[in-house]
Amino acid sequence: MSKRKEIIAMFITDAVAICLASLILFYLNLSSAYARNAEDSPLLHLFLIAGINIFWFVVFLFAGLYRSWYRSSFFDEVVLVMKSVTFGSVVLLLLTSVEMIRMHPITPTKLIVLVYALILLILVVLGRIGVRSFQKRLLLNGIGRRQALIIGWNQQAHNLCKQLRLHRHYGYDVVGFVTTKSTVPEGEDQFMYLDTYRKIQNELRQLERSALSAEFCADKDIIGTIDELRAIIARNRISEVLIALDPSEHKTLLEIITICDQVSAELNYTINVKIIPDLYNIISGQARTSQVEGIPLIDLEPEIMPVWEQNVKRLLDIVVSALVLILLTPMWIILAIAIKATSRGPVFYHQERIGRHGKPFMIHKFRSMTVDAEAKTGPTLAQQDDPRVTRIGRFLRKTRLDEFPQFYNVLKGDMSIVGPRPERAFYIQQIVKRAPQYVHLSRVRPGITSLGQVKYGYAGNVDEMIERMKFDILYIENMSLRMDFKIIFYTIYVMLMGRGR
């Protein structure tokens, strides 16, 4: 089941659950002594039910229930459903306490609301169980399975492969093993590992007398080394990388994660990385633990914001961008006239930048430099007292008003108000050669302003861009709405003080 189909299935089952619970609420409310004496038409009750249904969909959406739960614990999903229903029920109970609403004859009593919430919770959970069961059946029938690659050549790696092959409902198809130079045994040690590996195959053949078990890892043992990892992932369309290296190989682990990020950006699809917990202490950022039949794995997450915060962040991006573009239209007209009156050329400047997941997009700015400023020099970063900057451009850059057309990029979804600043491919190629961890920034939407922008400022060369990157990685590892608001307030202060360049 694809991610889109999974979400549609959850939406449909939730819709059925909400409608059934609402019909029960409608019946209980009409049956209560409180409502029997009401003179209102049942049509008003239906309007009330429709409003409550919409309310629940909004609550579930912002709670993050409509996302892919393919790789997540069903227990976590149920807990989130319980939290969402509890929150919605509290809101409904508070509404029944408001005097103007409480006196209305179609307002359900508190007891009815509590019974309704319990019924809704049960129905929604049952619907989710149905979706998960259907997904499991599809996986067992070979539909929607993921290509997995195990990096490592040791007992842990072998045990992990064994469990994945035995328990097909996890949806992993192991392509093979990738080793490092330091983990490829030589001489007698190599034959020892191969002997252990063959024993696992024989064990599986005994446990599963089926065509599948007969081909368990047959001719799929070691398929390459770390040096070939990029090509192996691309060739086999790997979506799950499971790392089972020895704890001493810290540098190799970081190299693997960087390669996976780069390939993910190049091929434009998500590569999920999990590691054996022994290596957890060298990974910074957010992680989530899961297990495969008793074998613990740590799932490295690209973003640590809760789903509801991500949804609120996107909603604020849309609302604020629309308000800025509409309400400040007179200011944009004045600035456009000033740009045209003081220099030759267009009002706006358009340039290709690299956005989320490595996707290029056109960024829009008020033109602050002369036309064809890079015609003779090629890509060149702005410097202090840059002679290419026009008179009105100097004011725009100091107040950062030249960045405001990017609110259109935010409205489209290419950018966010807060996020790492997007760069050109020309500079990204230079940065990645010296600081491969830069690819982590592509995990989130770039922003109009960023922690690096307000704490470090403009970068005039690649060295300074790498230094500024440290602040942006810090932001990604600690993303929250609270931090976004702090960055926005500090940006406003920088604008008022004219500290731009």
C-alpha positions, 0 to 999 in steps of 0.5 A, spaced: 500 500 500 502 506 497 503 512 502 497 516 499 493 509 499 494 508 506 492 515 508 486 515 504 484 508 507 485 511 514 481 517 512 475 513 510 475 508 516 475 515 520 470 518 516 465 511 517 467 511 525 466 519 526 459 518 522 457 512 526 459 515 533 455 522 530 449 518 529 449 515 536 450 522 539 444 524 535 440 518 537 442 519 544 441 527 544 434 526 541 432 520 546 434 524 552 429 528 557 433 534 555 432 534 548 425 531 548 422 538 550 426 542 545 422 545 539 427 545 535 427 542 528 431 535 527 435 539 522 438 543 527 441 537 530 444 535 523 447 541 522 450 540 529 453 533 528 456 536 521 460 541 525 462 536 530 464 531 524 468 537 521 471 538 528 474 531 529 477 531 522 481 538 524 483 535 530 486 528 527 489 532 522 493 537 526 495 531 531 498 527 525 494 521 525 494 522 517 501 520 516 504 514 514 504 509 520 508 504 515 514 503 520 511 506 526 508 502 532 501 500 532 501 502 540 504 509 538 498 510 533 493 508 538 496 512 544 495 518 539 488 517 537 487 516 545 490 523 546 486 526 540 479 524 542 481 526 549 483 533 547 477 533 542 472 531 548 475 536 553 473 542 548 466 539 547 465 539 554 468 546 555 463 548 550 457 545 553 459 549 559 459 556 556 452 559 558 450 561 551 451 554 548 448 550 554 442 554 554 440 551 547 436 545 547 440 541 542 446 542 546 448 535 548 449 533 556 456 532 559 454 525 560 452 524 552 459 527 550 463 522 554 459 516 552 460 519 545 467 520 546 468 513 548 464 510 542 468 514 537 475 512 540 473 504 540 470 505 532 476 509 530 481 504 533 477 498 530 478 502 523 485 503 524 486 495 526 482 494 520 487 498 515 493 495 519 491 488 518 490 489 510 497 492 510 500 486 513 496 481 508 498 485 502 506 485 505 505 477 506 503 477 499 509 481 496 505 488 495 508 494 498 515 491 500 521 495 501 528 493 498 533 493 504 540 493 505 544 490 511 551 494 512 555 489 516 558 482 516 558 480 523 553 475 527 548 481 529 548 482 521 546 475 520 541 475 526 538 481 523 537 478 516 535 471 519 529 475 523 527 479 517 526 473 512 523 469 517 518 474 519 515 477 512 510 481 515 515 487 516 515 488 509 523 488 508 526 484 502 534 484 504 538 485 497 544 483 501 550 485 505 555 491 504 561 491 508 567 495 510 574 494 508 575 493 516 570 488 517 571 483 511 575 478 514 581 474 511 583 467 511 580 463 516 576 468 519 572 469 513 571 462 512 568 462 519 563 467 518 561 464 511 560 457 515 556 461 520 552 464 515 550 457 511 548 454 518 543 460 518 540 458 511 540 451 513 536 453 519 531 457 515 530 451 510 528 447 516 523 452 519 520 454 513 519 449 507 517 453 502 520 456 496 521 463 499 526 459 505 529 456 499 532 462 496 533 465 503 539 470 501 542 465 496 547 468 492 545 474 496 551 474 501 556 480 500 554 484 494 559 490 495 563 494 500 562 501 502 566 504 496 560 502 492 554 504 497 552 509 492 551 505 486 548 499 490 543 503 493 541 507 486 541 500 482 537 496 487 532 502 489 534 501 496 529 504 501 531 501 508 539 501 510 540 497 516 547 498 519 550 493 524 557 495 524 562 494 530 562 500 535 569 502 533 567 504 526 564 511 528 567 514 522 564 509 517 557 510 520 557 517 519 560 516 512 554 511 511 549 516 513 552 522 509 552 517 503 544 515 504 542 523 505 546 525 498 543 519 494 536 520 497 536 528 495 539 525 488 534 520 487 528 524 490 526 519 494 526 517 502 532 512 504 530 510 512 536 509 516 536 504 522 542 502 526 544 497 532 543 501 538 551 500 540 552 506 535 547 510 538 552 514 542 555 517 536 549 520 533 546 527 534 539 529 534 533 525 534 532 518 534 526 513 535 527 506 537 523 500 534 525 492 534 525 486 529 523 480 533 527 482 539 533 485 535 533 493 537 534 498 532 534 505 532 530 509 527 534 516 525 529 521 524 530 527 519 525 532 523 524 532 531 518 536 531 512 533 533 507 532 527 502 537 530 507 542 530 509 541 523 502 542 521 501 548 525 508 551 522 505 550 515 499 553 517 502 559 520 507 559 513 501 560 509 497 565 513 502 569 515 505 569 507 498 571 505 497 577 510 504 579 508 503 579 500 496 582 501 496 587 507 503 590 505 501 591 497 502 599 498 509 598 500 511 593 495 508 598 490 513 604 493 519 599 493 518 597 486 517 604 483 524 606 487 527 600 484 525 602 477 527 610 478 534 609 481 537 603 476 536 600 470 533 593 470 527 589 472 524 590 479 525 582 481 531 578 481 530 570 480 535 565 481 535 557 482 536 555 489 536 548 492 530 546 496 528 540 500 530 533 498 535 537 493 529 539 489 531 546 485 526 552 485 526 559 483 527 564 489 524 571 488 527 577 491 527 585 490 533 586 485 538 590 489 544 589 485 546 592 478 543 588 472 548 582 470 552 583 476 555 576 475 556 576 468 563 577 468 565 574 474 560 568 475 557 566 481 560 571 486 557 572 494 555 579 496 561 582 500 561 588 505 560 595 501 559 591 494 560 596 488 554 592 485 549 594 490 545 599 487 543 605 492 536 603 493 539 596 494 543 598 499 537 600 503 533 593 501 539 589 504 540 592 510 533 592 512 532 585 509 526 588 505 529 585 498 527 578 501 520 579 502 518 577 495 520 570 498 513 570 502 511 567 495 515 561 495 513 560 502 506 560 500 507 555 494 511 550 499 518 551 496 520 555 503 518 556 510 519 562 514 524 559 518 529 554 516 536 554 513 537 559 507 537 555 500 544 556 496 545 555 489 548 548 487 555 551 485 556 553 492 553 546 495 558 542 491 564 546 494 561 545 501 559 538 501 566 536 498 569 539 505 563 538 510 559 532 507 554 533 513 551 539 509 546 535 506 542 534 512 540 541 511 536 538 505 531 534 510 527 541 511 524 546 507 529 552 507 527 559 510 527 566 509 530 567 515 534 562 519 538 561 526 545 561 522 542 568 518 541 571 525 547 568 529 552 568 524 550 573 518 551 573 511 557 569 508 562 572 504 565 565 502 565 558 502 569 558 509 564 562 512 558 558 509 561 552 513 561 556 519 554 558 518 552 551 517 553 549 524 548 554 527 543 551 521 544 544 523 543 546 531 536 548 529 534 542 525 536 538 531 532 542 536 526 544 531 520 547 535 515 552 534 518 556 540 525 556 536 521 559 530 518 564 534 525 566 537 528 567 530 523 571 527 523 576 533 530 576 533 530 577 525 525 583 526 530 586 531 536 585 526 531 589 520 529 595 525 537 595 527 539 595 519 544 590 520 543 586 514 548 587 508 
